[in-house]
Amino acid sequence: MEQFIKYNSNPLVSSIGKKTKDFTKADIIDYIINNNIRIINFRYIAHDGRLKTLNFPVTSYQYLNTILSYGERVDGSSLFPYIEAGSSDLYVVPRFSTAYLDPFAEIPTMGLLCSYFTKDGTPLESSPEYTLKRAHEEFNKATGLTFQAMGELEFYLVDNDDNLFPTPDQRGYHESSPFTKFEGFRCEAMTLIAQAGGDIKYGHSEVGNFTLDGKVYEQNEIEFLVTDVERAADQLVLAKWILRTLAYSYNIDITFAPKITTGKAGSGLHFHTRILKDGKSVMTGNDGKLSETARKAIAGYMKCASSLTAFGNTNPTSYFRLVPHQEAPTSICWGDRNRSVLVRVPLGWSGAANMVSLVNPNEKQDSVSVPDKQTVEMRSPDGSADIYLMLAGLVTAARIGFETADAIEIAEKTYVDVNIHDHKNRAKLESLAQLPASCTESAAELEKNRALYEAKGVFSPRLIDGIIASLRSFEDSNIREEAKGNPKLMEELVKRFYHCG
């Protein structure tokens, strides 16, 4: 515990001397007073997936204690389209475990993420963060297990083309400076995210890079460590805010858009998932192979895949990314280490304990146990995803897998061990169900499967109605064909959704 606190990047952890999940109101107040914090920011997610903010000056101990104890009122109808203006007052109440220091504020400032409550002081059932909380509660109740996740956050950085050390088009994967322009930016961003409580695994440049109209577009990725699913969501929304704010300070552009132009890599938001029992992973058996528990969860992902796009692919440009013969998935299937599938089982260090001693002869076999890193990766979501609802959908889908009698059979039928986009495997491809090709199709799939999400009071009917209405409003049922004959349409859509999520 002492080492955890000493080497933690979050200054609140090192100062308070606790893990963030153990923070109390008294801890927060003491830190504010002892460190002369003058502004408190309440932040909360709205329908557009972006953080909203209330600024509070710290004018007295009494006022500080009051806002931390009771929160504040906000207009729910301005935050969520499905809340009526006639009864729109909501409370936002801070979650102390999310406290962080604002790295951009000139005035010493602390931020806290908030949850929504109704006029009666009960959680707002349709709010994104509460939907995720309910999904996890019902998963735990049904299985006795806990659910963890992490995101792979992809984005493009855009700046003037200086023609120095160009990298070949679409060959930017893990490129180093000076062939990547933004390694310094990425490292600074990761440092700030870690200081705000983000558990970062690593960052790197990604495949996508190209020049267009005198601008260089360079794709990057920041990947997080697996953690409790609610914390995983909080970290991602804060990370997107930090990345955008830092890009603004650099006077460069940033976009999480699913697709910028045809023929170039789009930006996904892959989610890795892991299931624990009593704090230990149950993703693999004693033989190191994928467990029945993991395969049941995968069966749930397969069963819900077509409707999960309603949460993870939320605007028409999402469906320019989900096209055949690229790394983004289109077929509902899963496989080991296979990047043509929807759900991938990546390497998990099974049977790979002695590698360090092979390349370092002076090192004896490490006494540290082999890390249990096995995860299952959902590859369809993109930068337009509603992060809380997408994760709530995944947790719900996993629970449905456990509740489905023929789950193992479903997993067996949807497993593939070949590249399904290779022409010689065409028969296998044609045997698989396909993901939706538009927001309109995603809305139809969610409508068809809404009972799965509404069961046990996880997703509120009003929330599902709002998502379906939003998706249908795009009227994009034939969007891919329309764009083929009208390149300007693609440009207009990209411009419209360039700053989505």
C-alpha positions as a printed Julia matrix, in Angstrom:
501×3 Matrix{Float64}:
   0.0     0.0     0.0
   2.81    2.42    0.89
   4.52    1.87   -2.49
   1.19    2.26   -4.29
   0.71    5.68   -2.73
   4.34    6.77   -3.08
   4.54    6.06   -6.82
   1.01    7.07   -7.77
   0.83    9.87  -10.35
  -2.33   11.34   -8.83
  -1.24   14.04   -6.33
  -4.48   13.58   -4.35
  -3.6     9.93   -3.7
  -0.09   10.73   -2.48
  -1.31   13.63   -0.34
  -4.43   12.04    1.18
  -2.71    8.67    1.54
  -5.62    6.57    0.26
  -6.76    4.95   -2.93
  -9.32    7.08   -4.74
 -12.16    4.63   -4.02
 -11.64    5.32   -0.29
 -11.82    9.14   -0.52
 -14.34   10.74    1.84
 -15.85   14.21    1.96
 -13.57   15.03    4.89
 -10.53   14.01    2.83
 -11.61   16.27   -0.03
 -12.29   19.25    2.24
  -8.98   18.87    4.06
  -7.1    18.75    0.75
  -8.93   21.83   -0.56
  -8.14   23.85    2.56
  -4.53   22.68    2.92
  -3.74   23.31   -0.76
  -5.62   26.59   -1.2
  -8.01   25.27   -3.88
 -10.18   28.21   -4.94
 -12.5    26.7    -7.57
 -14.54   23.48   -7.53
 -15.83   22.14  -10.85
 -18.74   19.73  -10.96
 -18.61   17.76  -14.22
 -21.23   15.4   -15.64
 -22.04   13.7   -18.92
 -24.94   14.84  -21.1
 -26.69   13.27  -24.1
 -23.89   14.35  -26.47
 -21.33   12.34  -24.47
 -19.3    15.4   -23.5
 -18.56   16.72  -20.03
 -20.59   19.68  -18.79
 -19.34   21.96  -16.02
 -20.53   24.01  -13.04
 -17.89   26.31  -11.51
 -18.04   27.01   -7.77
 -15.77   29.56   -6.07
 -14.62   28.37   -2.67
 -15.8    31.37   -0.66
 -16.25   29.79    2.76
 -15.97   26.49    4.59
 -19.73   26.43    5.08
 -20.47   26.83    1.36
 -17.84   24.22    0.43
 -19.32   21.74    2.88
 -22.83   22.4     1.56
 -22.11   21.84   -2.13
 -20.11   18.7    -1.42
 -22.93   17.39    0.81
 -25.96   18.21   -1.32
 -24.79   18.98   -4.85
 -26.61   21.54   -7.0
 -29.62   21.92   -9.32
 -29.35   21.73  -13.13
 -31.81   21.86  -16.03
 -32.19   18.27  -17.21
 -34.11   19.21  -20.36
 -31.07   21.1   -21.64
 -28.87   18.07  -21.02
 -31.08   15.21  -22.23
 -33.64   15.5   -25.06
 -35.98   12.93  -23.5
 -36.49   15.02  -20.31
 -39.46   17.4   -20.54
 -38.96   21.07  -19.76
 -42.02   21.08  -17.47
 -40.34   18.79  -14.94
 -36.7    19.13  -15.75
 -34.95   20.05  -12.49
 -32.28   17.54  -11.5
 -29.6    17.4    -8.83
 -25.94   16.72   -9.64
 -24.08   15.2    -6.69
 -20.27   14.73   -6.67
 -18.61   11.32   -6.42
 -15.58   11.86   -4.17
 -13.62    8.96   -5.68
 -13.39   10.9    -8.96
 -11.72   14.02   -7.54
  -8.77   15.36   -9.54
  -6.74   18.55   -9.93
  -7.49   20.5   -13.09
  -4.17   20.54  -15.01
  -5.18   23.52  -17.17
  -6.62   25.95  -14.63
  -4.59   29.03  -13.69
  -6.58   29.3   -10.46
  -6.04   26.2    -8.26
  -9.04   24.05   -9.18
 -10.43   20.65   -8.25
 -12.87   18.74  -10.46
 -15.31   16.0    -9.48
 -17.55   13.86  -11.64
 -21.2    13.82  -10.62
 -24.25   11.58  -10.64
 -27.8    12.72  -11.41
 -30.71   12.58   -8.96
 -34.42   13.39   -9.33
 -36.47   15.86   -7.29
 -37.21   13.02   -4.86
 -33.53   12.37   -4.21
 -33.46    9.09   -6.12
 -30.98    8.27   -8.9
 -32.11    9.36  -12.38
 -32.86    5.98  -13.97
 -32.14    7.18  -17.5
 -28.78    8.79  -16.74
 -25.74    7.15  -18.38
 -23.66    6.65  -15.23
 -26.59    5.15  -13.29
 -27.46    2.81  -16.17
 -23.91    1.43  -16.03
 -24.1     1.08  -12.25
 -27.39   -0.83  -12.52
 -26.0    -3.08  -15.27
 -23.07   -4.04  -13.06
 -25.3    -4.61  -10.02
 -27.55   -6.98  -11.96
 -24.56   -8.8   -13.46
 -23.15   -9.36   -9.99
 -26.52  -10.43   -8.61
 -27.05  -12.97  -11.41
 -23.53  -14.41  -11.5
 -21.73  -13.61   -8.25
 -18.97  -12.15  -10.43
 -17.63   -8.65  -11.07
 -16.99   -7.05  -14.44
 -13.95   -5.05  -15.47
 -13.09   -3.16  -18.64
 -10.67   -0.82  -20.33
 -10.71    1.24  -23.51
  -8.35    1.71  -26.43
  -8.84    5.37  -27.27
  -7.93    6.18  -30.89
  -7.84    9.71  -32.3
  -6.32   11.82  -35.06
  -4.16   14.88  -34.44
  -4.1    17.41  -37.27
  -1.57   20.14  -37.99
   0.1    21.92  -40.88
   2.24   19.62  -43.05
   5.93   20.43  -42.58
   7.12   17.68  -45.0
   9.81   16.61  -42.54
  10.48   12.87  -42.22
   7.24   11.73  -43.85
   5.86    8.3   -42.97
   4.39    6.24  -45.84
   0.62    6.58  -46.09
  -1.25    4.26  -43.66
   2.03    2.95  -42.21
   2.12    4.82  -38.91
   1.76    1.85  -36.55
   4.12    2.3   -33.56
   6.19    4.83  -35.5
   8.81    6.77  -33.53
   9.76   10.43  -33.68
  10.87   12.14  -35.87
   8.63   10.12  -38.21
   5.7    10.85  -35.94
   5.04   14.51  -35.16
   3.02   14.09  -31.99
   4.9    11.74  -29.67
   5.64   14.61  -27.28
   1.99   15.65  -27.23
   0.89   12.08  -26.57
   3.32   11.67  -23.65
   2.22   14.96  -22.1
  -1.42   13.96  -22.46
  -0.8    10.6   -20.79
   0.97   12.32  -17.91
  -1.97   14.67  -17.36
  -4.51   11.85  -17.61
  -2.55    9.8   -15.04
  -2.4    12.79  -12.7
  -6.19   13.04  -12.99
  -6.52    9.41  -11.9
  -6.34    7.56  -15.21
  -4.77    4.11  -15.14
  -2.79    4.16  -18.39
  -1.2     1.1   -19.95
   0.65    2.77  -22.83
   0.37    5.05  -25.85
   1.6     4.82  -29.42
   1.11    6.09  -32.93
  -1.45    4.11  -34.93
  -1.78    2.94  -38.53
  -3.6     5.98  -39.86
  -1.58    8.83  -41.32
  -2.1    10.91  -44.43
  -1.93   14.44  -45.79
  -4.89   16.34  -47.17
  -5.18   19.98  -48.25
  -1.85   20.93  -46.69
  -2.63   19.26  -43.36
  -1.03   16.17  -41.85
  -3.4    13.75  -40.14
  -1.72   11.42  -37.67
  -3.52    8.72  -35.73
  -2.62    7.96  -32.1
  -3.87    5.59  -29.44
  -3.87    5.64  -25.65
  -4.72    2.34  -23.98
  -5.8     2.01  -20.37
  -5.36   -0.71  -17.76
  -8.27   -2.99  -16.92
 -10.24   -1.74  -13.92
 -13.74   -1.76  -12.46
 -16.16   -1.01  -15.27
 -17.56    2.2   -13.74
 -14.06    3.57  -13.19
 -13.13    2.61  -16.76
 -15.94    4.83  -18.07
 -15.01    7.77  -15.84
 -11.38    7.59  -16.98
 -12.29    7.64  -20.67
 -14.55   10.68  -20.52
 -11.94   12.59  -18.52
  -9.22   11.52  -20.96
 -11.17   12.83  -23.95
 -11.65   16.16  -22.18
  -7.93   16.39  -21.33
  -6.88   15.49  -24.89
  -9.14   18.11  -26.42
  -8.1    20.81  -23.97
  -4.4    20.05  -24.47
  -4.8    20.09  -28.26
  -6.46   23.49  -27.96
  -3.49   24.79  -25.95
  -1.14   23.46  -28.68
  -3.29   25.14  -31.35
  -3.7    21.82  -33.16
  -6.86   19.94  -34.07
  -8.02   16.62  -32.63
 -10.85   14.33  -33.65
 -12.29   11.06  -32.37
 -14.53   10.8   -35.45
 -15.11    7.22  -36.68
 -14.08    8.09  -40.22
 -12.45   11.13  -41.8
 -12.08   10.08  -45.42
 -12.47    6.96  -47.52
  -9.58    4.54  -47.81
  -7.93    5.67  -44.56
  -8.06    4.03  -41.13
 -10.97    5.08  -38.96
 -10.8     5.61  -35.2
 -12.27    2.89  -33.04
 -12.85    2.7   -29.32
 -12.24   -0.98  -28.62
 -13.23   -2.27  -25.18
 -11.4    -5.1   -23.44
 -13.46   -6.91  -20.8
 -12.55   -9.22  -17.93
 -14.58  -11.08  -15.31
 -13.46  -11.68  -11.72
 -14.51  -13.9    -8.85
 -13.35  -12.85   -5.4
 -10.84  -10.5    -7.0
  -9.28  -13.1    -9.31
  -9.78  -13.44  -13.06
 -11.89  -16.36  -14.27
 -11.15  -15.81  -17.96
  -8.94  -18.88  -18.25
  -8.92  -22.37  -16.76
  -6.07  -24.28  -15.17
  -4.99  -25.38  -18.66
  -4.5   -21.75  -19.71
  -7.33  -21.96  -22.24
 -10.36  -19.7   -22.39
 -12.8   -20.69  -19.66
 -16.46  -21.6   -19.98
 -17.21  -18.41  -18.04
 -15.48  -16.3   -20.72
 -17.23  -18.2   -23.53
 -20.64  -17.59  -21.94
 -19.9   -13.86  -21.87
 -18.79  -14.02  -25.52
 -22.05  -15.79  -26.4
 -23.88  -12.84  -24.86
 -21.82  -10.44  -26.97
 -22.72  -12.45  -30.07
 -26.42  -12.46  -29.17
 -26.52   -8.69  -28.57
 -23.92   -7.57  -31.14
 -26.3    -6.06  -33.68
 -28.07   -3.9   -31.07
 -24.89   -2.9   -29.21
 -24.06   -0.69  -32.2
 -26.88    1.58  -31.03
 -24.62    2.6   -28.11
 -21.21    2.27  -29.75
 -21.76    3.58  -33.3
 -24.03    6.56  -32.96
 -23.82    8.64  -36.14
 -23.81    7.94  -39.91
 -20.01    8.17  -40.27
 -19.71    5.17  -37.93
 -20.94    2.98  -40.76
 -18.27    4.17  -43.18
 -15.8     2.59  -40.74
 -17.69   -0.7   -40.37
 -17.06   -1.9   -43.92
 -15.6    -5.18  -45.21
 -11.9    -5.81  -45.9
 -10.58   -3.37  -43.31
  -9.59   -4.02  -39.69
 -12.96   -2.78  -38.42
 -15.39   -5.72  -38.02
 -18.55   -6.36  -40.03
 -19.41  -10.0   -39.25
 -20.76  -11.23  -35.92
 -18.1   -13.74  -34.88
 -15.13  -14.15  -32.56
 -11.69  -15.71  -32.6
  -8.23  -15.93  -31.07
  -5.78  -13.15  -31.99
  -7.84  -12.6   -35.16
  -8.29   -8.96  -36.22
 -10.99   -9.71  -38.8
 -13.51  -10.68  -36.11
 -15.92   -8.68  -33.97
 -14.71  -10.1   -30.66
 -11.02  -10.94  -30.36
  -9.26  -12.99  -27.69
  -5.77  -11.43  -27.52
  -2.6   -12.98  -26.16
  -2.79  -13.37  -22.41
   0.71  -14.46  -21.3
  -0.45  -18.04  -20.92
   2.63  -20.29  -20.9
   4.97  -17.34  -21.51
   6.71  -16.88  -18.17
  10.44  -17.03  -18.93
  10.87  -14.65  -21.85
  12.79  -12.01  -19.9
  15.48  -14.49  -18.84
  15.9   -15.63  -22.45
  16.85  -12.14  -23.6
  18.63  -11.22  -20.35
  20.93  -14.13  -19.42
  21.87  -12.53  -16.1
  18.25  -12.58  -14.97
  16.95  -15.67  -13.24
  13.3   -16.59  -13.62
  11.35  -13.79  -11.96
   9.63  -14.54   -8.69
   6.73  -12.35   -9.79
   3.82  -14.57  -10.82
   2.72  -14.56  -14.45
   0.22  -11.69  -14.84
  -3.34  -12.79  -15.53
  -3.98  -10.36  -18.33
  -6.45  -12.37  -20.4
  -9.23  -10.17  -21.76
 -11.88  -10.35  -24.46
 -11.96   -7.39  -26.86
 -15.09   -5.91  -28.46
 -13.95   -4.16  -31.66
 -17.06   -2.51  -33.11
 -17.39    0.69  -31.01
 -15.85    3.94  -32.22
 -15.2     7.47  -31.04
 -18.88    8.37  -31.29
 -19.79    5.84  -28.57
 -21.71    6.84  -25.49
 -19.07    5.38  -23.18
 -21.28    4.68  -20.16
 -24.1     3.17  -22.21
 -21.75    1.1   -24.38
 -20.16   -0.41  -21.3
 -23.6    -0.91  -19.72
 -24.61   -2.72  -22.9
 -21.56   -4.98  -22.73
 -22.17   -5.84  -19.07
 -25.81   -6.58  -19.86
 -24.83   -8.71  -22.86
 -22.4   -10.71  -20.71
 -25.15  -11.33  -18.15
 -27.49  -12.47  -20.92
 -24.83  -14.94  -21.99
 -24.91  -16.5   -18.52
 -28.71  -16.61  -18.63
 -28.84  -18.27  -22.06
 -29.19  -22.07  -21.92
 -27.32  -22.74  -25.19
 -24.6   -20.13  -24.63
 -21.69  -22.51  -25.23
 -23.32  -23.73  -28.46
 -23.71  -20.11  -29.63
 -20.04  -19.51  -28.88
 -19.01  -22.6   -30.84
 -21.12  -21.66  -33.87
 -19.73  -18.12  -34.09
 -16.05  -19.0   -33.57
 -13.74  -18.55  -36.57
 -10.05  -19.34  -36.92
  -9.49  -17.89  -40.41
  -9.36  -14.45  -42.0
 -12.98  -14.19  -43.06
 -12.16  -11.43  -45.55
  -9.88  -13.73  -47.55
 -11.72  -14.78  -50.73
 -11.0   -18.46  -50.07
 -13.07  -18.21  -46.85
 -16.08  -16.68  -48.55
 -18.38  -19.55  -47.57
 -17.61  -18.97  -43.9
 -18.22  -15.24  -44.27
 -21.6   -15.8   -45.89
 -22.67  -18.05  -43.03
 -22.24  -15.28  -40.46
 -24.74  -12.61  -39.45
 -23.65   -9.05  -40.22
 -23.55   -5.88  -38.15
 -25.95   -3.07  -39.07
 -24.92   -0.84  -41.96
 -26.56    2.39  -40.75
 -28.01    4.17  -37.75
 -31.46    3.24  -39.07
 -30.58   -0.46  -38.95
 -29.06   -0.11  -35.48
 -32.26    1.55  -34.26
 -34.28   -1.35  -35.64
 -32.03   -3.89  -33.9
 -32.32   -2.03  -30.6
 -36.1    -1.86  -30.96
 -36.21   -5.61  -31.6
 -33.99   -6.41  -28.62
 -34.97   -3.66  -26.21
 -36.52   -6.11  -23.73
 -33.07   -7.6   -23.15
 -31.73   -4.23  -22.02
 -34.82   -3.09  -20.12
 -35.03   -6.33  -18.12
 -34.33   -5.98  -14.39
 -34.64   -2.2   -14.7
 -31.18   -1.65  -16.2
 -31.96    0.53  -19.23
 -35.02    2.73  -18.73
 -37.68    2.58  -21.5
 -37.45    6.36  -21.86
 -33.7     6.13  -22.45
 -34.15    3.4   -25.08
 -36.87    5.49  -26.76
 -34.51    8.46  -26.87
 -31.65    6.47  -28.4
 -33.92    4.95  -31.06
 -35.35    8.35  -31.95
 -31.89    9.87  -32.21
 -30.63    7.11  -34.51
 -33.72    7.23  -36.72
 -33.48   11.0   -37.08
 -30.44   10.58  -39.37
 -32.55    8.82  -42.04
 -29.41    7.08  -43.31
 -30.75    3.66  -44.31
 -28.94    3.76  -47.68
 -26.08    6.04  -46.69
 -23.21    3.98  -48.09
 -24.69    3.74  -51.57
 -25.67    7.4   -51.56
 -22.12    8.4   -50.64
 -20.62    6.28  -53.43
 -22.43    8.37  -56.01
 -21.99   11.64  -54.14
 -18.51   12.2   -52.6
 -19.64   15.6   -51.32
 -22.11   13.84  -49.04
 -19.28   12.03  -47.26
 -17.42   15.34  -46.81
 -20.53   17.01  -45.38
 -21.14   14.17  -42.93
 -17.52   14.14  -41.77
 -17.66   17.89  -41.19
 -20.91   17.57  -39.26
 -19.68   14.8   -36.96
 -16.0    15.71  -36.83
 -16.14   16.53  -33.11
 -18.55   13.8   -32.04
 -18.32   12.05  -28.69
